[in-house]
Amino acid sequence: MNTSALHLATPDEAARERALSVGLWVFLVVVTSLFSLFLAAYVMRLSSPDATAIPMPWQLWLSTAVLALGSAMMHRGQLIAGGACAVGFLVVQWWAWQALQVANVVLTGNPAASFFYLLTALHGLHVAGGLVAWANVQAEPTPGRIALCARYWHYLLLLWAVLFAAFAWITPDVARAICGVTA
């Protein structure tokens, strides 16, 4: 990382970065709550008789690797590479959606498909929002702001890992067992 572009924070900047840190933690708690509620709804809806498992396109593994690489790049302070990986993640997610469309897995008609599109779109919006914050950090790359940016990308990676695991392992039969629904 080229540190010549970085400057040391003044007391006012340090207070601002502490406030930004607290704000980010609060935001992450809210986002965690939102996704937790959606995942609970996903499990409950998947326990219904009309739910069927959908195939997971291989592109999801690629998007996971791209997001992990982006998180690592952000952690190392390599903002350009991290941002490029975030854009790459969105592109590969779109590709996964296209693969599902070709396989005739559409938004309506199957609760598993509906929730898959909803949750991946919501996660994608958080990645896109993170790119807006990333652009702001690019404009003023202090060590504290770079660390906040990295924290957010680590969170997005963790959140994606949870979503991906839920999509892959929570089948309608598993959801019925979790919800205590007997056939």
Steps between C-alpha positions, in 0.01 A plus 500: 500500500630844414492690828614828350138577411389432858514761768481474876166584652463824695300486825184608315556236231564236765171586673324485165649159425392371843148625429508333159613177665210506746261584217629207296454260793142623548434460128640145504272408792198630307601314182559183702151533648348552156670199346427286808131575466506423128682171565243405764222579251687298237512193725134536598385546139720215379320267739179534298388219269544706180873563558758310299877524512668696223834411343788718612689627196876448507547876454418542869830333589680739268322803646594380848866478400487847340341649813759329723780637284344848515478480878867400518598785269307752711667362813841557342401855404496422129185696434501491120531120493237466773257722314561309177419177683178650635392590147608152390285346773194685370573394143539134598181514707317634194651212303364255761156655462525453124596134550194450719279667241633261235420211736144642523540601866294817501406752766143377544353157555749361751570649845863385489558682171315812616708525816820423312444794266384726785793427730767509230358828369497646851858389556595642159348834602720500809804429284399785267452729800841391624644610167361849564676506838809352334504792253488744792794323664685516169457877507646528852694181584592538866608183686185516714268528204679219318454283811128583509470411134677169561274426799194547280637269229585235760142527622363465146711188453374349827141587411539346155647183654194467724261559209683259273502232769128551559424471129711187465405311816152608602279293275122480539544177700751666732270803537208272588712330766610837642141627509360173634276447197404138441390383158 
